[in-house]
Amino acid sequence: MRLQHVRAVARKEWWHLLRDPRSLALILLMPSMLLFLFGYALRLDITNLPLGVLQESGDATANDLVARFDASHAFDVVARYTDRRQMEADLQRGAVAAALVLPRELPRLLAEGRAEMQLLLDGVDANSARLAQNYAQAIVNDTLQQQGLVRLPLEIRDRSWFNEAKESRLAIVPGVIAVVMAVIGALMTSLTIAREIEQGNLVMLRTTALRKNEFLLGKMLPYFVIGMADLAVAALSAVYLFDVPLRGSALGLTVVSALFLVVVMLQGALLSMVAGGQMLAAQMSLVSTFLPAFLLSGFVFAIENMPQALQYVTVIVPARYYVALSKLIFLKGVTPLLLWGEVAALVAILLLLLRVVTLKAGRLGLLP
């Protein structure tokens, strides 16, 4: 490999980027936009869920329960009812997402050692309904235990390590970085090689002494630099904007991020050769990187909860390994040396893609 050839191709690609400010702006701004959108919009917990209350009992315990629901971060009491039909109508049209019914016989039930009340939930959003049920149960149990009305045989005091506040944001933002890098890395390289094929420039390149590996390295080098710059922006935003603690090594995060970026860039190069056109290459790269990184990487949905067939599919998704690495480095401070399984998987995928890309370039007769 001759470095002067690599520098020549990389310099040509840099000049093309500088002459196309719209593409450069897209590459630089899209990571920040995706990070802010996912970081702020995507939540796996609930806050200020609109709650309606039908309080048939006016005793002190019922009043205390309503006050605790209203004071919690999970619920916001927006309506108080005297008519059950009005409460059900509001629940049906979405004015409230949950309704708490404190029956008139609640004092008698508590005196008998029972706590019976009704919580009606809007089950259209099943995840929010489950979370609301868990929050409500915790509030009721805490209130009754403090008043000594209903004593449970076992008291559980839980503590969450690495995410003491149990905020989904701390787990989501490191995963967002994987999604951003997957989309940007594959999209950038898929467009650049497809552009050369569309414009017929490869015909002229065949007359030069340029080799396949020199061409690929020169094409990918500028976008690798931009991708690492996007990583720096995303990591700094995670730490200083979203308050995600970086407990691990910044160097370790940089190394595994660079490895993952090369993997997705090779994936984009392969898609570019298969598509042969920029429009199709862009569509294929988005479908093959964004959707798997979002749905099959463990970023939002736990892989263990997926059907068995899909769990096998996730083995070939590079984002699966980087999401695990990113979360563990950010939140647990684990060194990549202890996560050799995920690192080895990314290296194996990289070598496989490198071999396939080289063979594909040879079969297409792109370069000698």
C-alpha positions as CSV (number, residue, x, y, z in Angstrom):
1,M,0.0,0.0,0.0
2,R,1.4,3.4,-1.0
3,L,0.4,6.2,1.4
4,Q,0.7,8.9,-1.3
5,H,-2.1,7.2,-3.2
6,V,-4.2,7.1,0.0
7,R,-3.5,10.8,0.6
8,A,-4.5,11.7,-2.9
9,V,-7.9,10.0,-2.7
10,A,-8.5,11.4,0.8
11,R,-7.6,14.9,-0.4
12,K,-9.9,14.6,-3.3
13,E,-12.7,13.5,-1.0
14,W,-12.1,16.4,1.4
15,W,-12.3,18.9,-1.5
16,H,-15.5,17.4,-2.6
17,L,-17.0,17.8,0.9
18,L,-15.9,21.4,1.1
19,R,-17.5,22.1,-2.3
20,D,-20.7,20.6,-1.1
21,P,-21.6,22.5,2.1
22,R,-25.1,21.0,2.3
23,S,-23.7,17.4,2.6
24,L,-21.1,18.6,5.1
25,A,-23.8,20.4,7.2
26,L,-25.9,17.2,7.1
27,I,-23.1,15.1,8.4
28,L,-22.2,17.5,11.2
29,L,-25.7,18.5,12.3
30,M,-27.5,15.2,12.0
31,P,-25.8,13.5,15.0
32,S,-26.6,16.4,17.3
33,M,-30.2,16.5,16.0
34,L,-30.7,12.8,16.6
35,L,-29.0,12.9,20.0
36,F,-31.2,15.8,21.2
37,L,-34.4,14.2,19.8
38,F,-33.8,10.8,21.3
39,G,-32.3,12.1,24.5
40,Y,-35.2,14.5,25.2
41,A,-38.1,12.7,23.6
42,L,-37.5,9.0,24.3
43,R,-38.4,8.0,27.9
44,L,-39.1,4.6,29.5
45,D,-40.5,6.1,32.6
46,I,-43.5,8.4,33.3
47,T,-43.7,11.9,34.7
48,N,-46.8,14.0,35.4
49,L,-49.2,11.4,34.2
50,P,-52.7,13.1,34.3
51,L,-54.7,11.4,37.1
52,G,-58.3,11.7,38.0
53,V,-59.5,11.0,41.5
54,L,-63.0,9.8,42.6
55,Q,-62.8,10.2,46.4
56,E,-65.9,8.7,48.0
57,S,-64.2,8.4,51.3
58,G,-63.2,11.6,53.1
59,D,-61.1,10.2,56.0
60,A,-57.5,11.2,56.7
61,T,-56.0,8.2,55.0
62,A,-57.8,8.9,51.7
63,N,-56.8,12.5,51.8
64,D,-53.2,11.6,52.5
65,L,-53.2,9.1,49.6
66,V,-54.5,11.8,47.2
67,A,-51.9,14.3,48.4
68,R,-49.1,11.8,47.9
69,F,-50.2,11.0,44.4
70,D,-50.4,14.6,43.6
71,A,-46.9,15.3,45.1
72,S,-45.2,12.5,43.3
73,H,-43.3,13.1,40.1
74,A,-45.1,10.3,38.3
75,F,-48.7,11.6,38.7
76,D,-50.5,14.9,38.4
77,V,-54.0,15.1,39.8
78,V,-55.8,17.1,37.1
79,A,-59.5,16.2,38.0
80,R,-61.6,15.3,41.0
81,Y,-64.9,13.6,40.4
82,T,-68.1,13.0,42.2
83,D,-69.7,11.1,39.3
84,R,-68.2,7.8,38.1
85,R,-69.7,8.2,34.7
86,Q,-67.9,11.5,34.1
87,M,-64.6,9.9,35.3
88,E,-65.1,7.0,32.8
89,A,-65.9,9.5,30.0
90,D,-62.7,11.5,30.6
91,L,-60.7,8.3,30.7
92,Q,-62.3,7.2,27.4
93,R,-61.6,10.5,25.6
94,G,-58.0,10.7,27.0
95,A,-58.5,13.7,29.3
96,V,-56.9,11.5,32.0
97,A,-54.6,8.6,31.6
98,A,-55.5,7.0,35.0
99,A,-58.3,7.2,37.5
100,L,-58.1,6.4,41.2
101,V,-61.2,5.4,43.0
102,L,-61.2,5.5,46.9
103,P,-64.4,3.7,48.0
104,R,-66.6,4.9,50.7
105,E,-66.0,1.8,52.8
106,L,-62.2,2.4,52.8
107,P,-61.9,3.2,56.5
108,R,-63.8,0.0,57.4
109,L,-61.6,-2.1,55.1
110,L,-58.4,-0.6,56.6
111,A,-59.7,-1.4,60.1
112,E,-60.1,-5.0,59.0
113,G,-56.5,-5.1,57.7
114,R,-57.4,-4.8,54.0
115,A,-56.7,-2.0,51.5
116,E,-59.0,-2.2,48.6
117,M,-59.2,0.6,46.0
118,Q,-59.5,0.8,42.3
119,L,-57.0,2.1,39.7
120,L,-58.4,2.5,36.2
121,L,-55.7,2.7,33.5
122,D,-55.7,3.7,29.8
123,G,-54.2,0.5,28.3
124,V,-53.7,2.0,24.8
125,D,-50.1,2.6,25.8
126,A,-49.4,-0.6,27.6
127,N,-45.9,0.4,28.8
128,S,-47.1,3.5,30.5
129,A,-50.0,1.6,32.0
130,R,-47.6,-0.9,33.6
131,L,-45.4,1.8,34.9
132,A,-48.3,3.7,36.3
133,Q,-49.5,0.6,38.1
134,N,-46.1,0.0,39.7
135,Y,-45.8,3.6,40.8
136,A,-49.3,3.6,42.2
137,Q,-48.7,0.4,44.1
138,A,-45.5,1.8,45.6
139,I,-47.3,5.0,46.7
140,V,-50.1,3.1,48.4
141,N,-47.8,0.7,50.1
142,D,-45.6,3.5,51.4
143,T,-48.5,5.5,52.7
144,L,-50.2,2.6,54.5
145,Q,-46.9,1.3,56.0
146,Q,-46.1,4.8,57.4
147,Q,-49.5,5.0,59.0
148,G,-49.2,1.5,60.4
149,L,-52.6,0.5,58.8
150,V,-51.5,-2.4,56.7
151,R,-48.3,-4.2,57.7
152,L,-46.7,-6.4,55.1
153,P,-45.0,-9.6,56.2
154,L,-41.8,-8.6,54.3
155,E,-40.5,-5.1,53.8
156,I,-38.3,-4.7,50.7
157,R,-35.8,-1.8,50.6
158,D,-34.3,-1.7,47.1
159,R,-31.3,0.2,45.9
160,S,-30.3,0.6,42.2
161,W,-26.6,0.6,41.5
162,F,-25.1,2.6,38.6
163,N,-28.4,4.4,38.1
164,E,-29.5,5.4,41.6
165,A,-32.3,7.6,40.4
166,K,-33.6,4.9,38.0
167,E,-33.8,7.4,35.2
168,S,-34.2,5.9,31.8
169,R,-32.3,8.8,30.3
170,L,-29.0,7.5,31.7
171,A,-29.5,4.2,29.8
172,I,-30.9,5.7,26.6
173,V,-28.4,8.4,25.8
174,P,-25.3,6.0,25.6
175,G,-27.4,3.9,23.2
176,V,-28.3,6.9,21.2
177,I,-24.6,7.4,20.4
178,A,-24.6,3.9,18.8
179,V,-27.6,4.7,16.7
180,V,-26.1,8.1,15.6
181,M,-22.8,6.6,14.6
182,A,-24.4,3.6,12.8
183,V,-26.5,5.9,10.7
184,I,-23.9,8.5,10.0
185,G,-21.0,6.0,9.3
186,A,-23.0,3.8,6.9
187,L,-24.7,6.7,5.2
188,M,-21.5,8.7,4.5
189,T,-19.6,5.9,2.9
190,S,-22.5,4.5,1.0
191,L,-23.0,7.8,-0.8
192,T,-19.4,8.5,-1.7
193,I,-18.6,5.3,-3.6
194,A,-22.0,5.2,-5.2
195,R,-21.3,8.7,-6.5
196,E,-18.1,7.6,-8.1
197,I,-20.0,4.7,-9.8
198,E,-22.8,7.1,-11.0
199,Q,-20.4,9.6,-12.4
200,G,-18.3,7.0,-14.2
201,N,-15.1,8.1,-12.4
202,L,-14.0,4.5,-11.7
203,V,-13.4,4.0,-15.4
204,M,-10.7,6.7,-15.3
205,L,-9.3,5.3,-12.0
206,R,-8.7,1.9,-13.6
207,T,-6.1,3.5,-15.8
208,T,-4.1,4.6,-12.7
209,A,-1.9,2.5,-10.4
210,L,-4.5,2.9,-7.6
211,R,-5.3,-0.3,-5.8
212,K,-8.6,-1.4,-4.1
213,N,-7.4,-1.0,-0.6
214,E,-5.8,2.4,-1.3
215,F,-9.0,3.6,-2.9
216,L,-11.2,2.3,0.0
217,L,-8.9,3.7,2.7
218,G,-8.6,7.1,1.0
219,K,-12.4,7.3,0.6
220,M,-13.1,6.3,4.2
221,L,-10.4,8.4,5.9
222,P,-12.1,11.8,5.8
223,Y,-15.4,10.4,6.9
224,F,-13.7,8.5,9.7
225,V,-12.3,11.8,11.0
226,I,-15.7,13.5,10.8
227,G,-17.4,10.5,12.5
228,M,-14.9,10.7,15.4
229,A,-15.6,14.4,15.7
230,D,-19.4,13.6,15.8
231,L,-18.6,11.1,18.6
232,A,-16.8,13.8,20.6
233,V,-19.8,16.1,20.2
234,A,-22.2,13.3,21.2
235,A,-20.1,12.2,24.2
236,L,-19.7,15.8,25.5
237,S,-23.4,16.4,25.1
238,A,-24.2,13.2,27.0
239,V,-22.0,14.2,29.9
240,Y,-22.6,17.9,30.2
241,L,-26.1,18.3,28.7
242,F,-27.8,15.1,29.8
243,D,-25.8,14.6,33.0
244,V,-24.8,11.0,32.0
245,P,-21.8,10.0,34.1
246,L,-18.7,8.8,32.2
247,R,-17.3,6.5,34.9
248,G,-15.1,4.6,32.5
249,S,-12.0,5.6,30.4
250,A,-12.5,8.2,27.7
251,L,-9.7,6.4,25.8
252,G,-11.5,3.1,26.1
253,L,-14.7,4.7,24.8
254,T,-12.7,6.3,21.9
255,V,-11.1,3.0,20.9
256,V,-14.3,0.9,20.8
257,S,-16.1,3.8,19.1
258,A,-13.5,3.9,16.4
259,L,-13.8,0.2,15.9
260,F,-17.5,0.4,15.6
261,L,-17.3,3.3,13.2
262,V,-15.0,1.4,10.8
263,V,-17.5,-1.5,10.9
264,V,-20.5,0.6,9.9
265,M,-18.4,2.4,7.3
266,L,-17.4,-0.9,5.7
267,Q,-21.1,-1.9,5.8
268,G,-21.9,1.4,4.0
269,A,-19.2,0.7,1.4
270,L,-20.7,-2.7,0.7
271,L,-24.2,-1.4,0.3
272,S,-22.9,1.3,-2.0
273,M,-21.3,-1.3,-4.3
274,V,-24.5,-3.4,-4.3
275,A,-26.8,-0.5,-5.0
276,G,-24.7,1.3,-7.6
277,G,-26.6,4.6,-7.1
278,Q,-26.8,7.2,-4.4
279,M,-30.5,7.2,-3.9
280,L,-30.8,3.4,-3.5
281,A,-27.6,3.3,-1.4
282,A,-29.0,5.9,1.0
283,Q,-32.2,4.0,1.4
284,M,-30.5,0.7,1.9
285,S,-28.1,2.1,4.5
286,L,-30.8,3.7,6.5
287,V,-32.9,0.5,6.5
288,S,-30.0,-1.8,7.3
289,T,-28.4,0.4,10.0
290,F,-31.0,2.6,11.7
291,L,-33.8,0.0,12.2
292,P,-31.5,-2.8,13.5
293,A,-29.6,-0.3,15.7
294,F,-32.9,1.0,17.1
295,L,-34.9,-2.2,17.5
296,L,-32.4,-5.1,17.7
297,S,-29.4,-3.8,19.6
298,G,-30.8,-3.7,23.1
299,F,-30.9,0.1,22.9
300,V,-34.7,0.3,23.7
301,F,-35.9,-3.3,24.0
302,A,-34.0,-5.9,26.0
303,I,-32.7,-8.7,23.8
304,E,-33.6,-11.3,26.4
305,N,-37.3,-10.4,26.0
306,M,-37.3,-10.8,22.2
307,P,-38.5,-14.0,20.4
308,Q,-35.8,-16.6,20.2
309,A,-35.5,-16.3,16.4
310,L,-34.8,-12.5,16.7
311,Q,-32.2,-13.1,19.4
312,Y,-30.2,-15.1,16.9
313,V,-30.6,-12.3,14.3
314,T,-29.1,-9.8,16.7
315,V,-25.8,-11.7,16.7
316,I,-25.0,-10.1,13.3
317,V,-26.1,-6.6,14.3
318,P,-22.9,-4.6,15.1
319,A,-24.8,-2.0,17.1
320,R,-25.7,-4.8,19.6
321,Y,-22.1,-5.0,20.8
322,Y,-21.4,-1.3,20.8
323,V,-24.6,-0.5,22.8
324,A,-23.4,-2.9,25.5
325,L,-19.9,-1.5,25.4
326,S,-21.1,2.1,25.5
327,K,-23.5,1.6,28.4
328,L,-21.0,-0.4,30.5
329,I,-18.2,2.1,29.9
330,F,-20.5,5.1,30.7
331,L,-22.4,3.8,33.7
332,K,-20.3,1.1,35.2
333,G,-16.8,2.3,34.3
334,V,-15.8,-1.1,32.9
335,T,-12.7,-1.3,30.9
336,P,-12.9,-2.7,27.3
337,L,-10.3,-5.3,28.3
338,L,-13.0,-6.9,30.5
339,L,-15.5,-6.8,27.7
340,W,-13.4,-8.8,25.3
341,G,-16.4,-10.8,24.0
342,E,-18.1,-7.7,22.6
343,V,-14.8,-6.3,21.3
344,A,-13.9,-9.7,19.6
345,A,-17.4,-9.8,18.0
346,L,-16.9,-6.3,16.5
347,V,-13.4,-7.3,15.3
348,A,-14.8,-10.5,13.7
349,I,-17.5,-8.5,11.9
350,L,-15.0,-6.0,10.7
351,L,-12.7,-8.7,9.2
352,L,-15.6,-10.4,7.6
353,L,-16.9,-7.1,6.1
354,L,-13.4,-6.1,4.9
355,R,-13.1,-9.4,3.1
356,V,-16.5,-9.2,1.5
357,V,-16.0,-5.6,0.4
358,T,-12.6,-6.4,-1.2
359,L,-14.1,-9.4,-3.0
360,K,-17.1,-7.3,-4.2
361,A,-14.9,-4.6,-5.5
362,G,-12.8,-7.1,-7.4
363,R,-15.9,-8.8,-8.9
364,L,-17.3,-5.5,-10.0
365,G,-14.0,-4.7,-11.7
366,L,-13.9,-1.3,-9.9
367,L,-10.1,-1.3,-9.4
368,P,-7.2,-3.6,-9.9
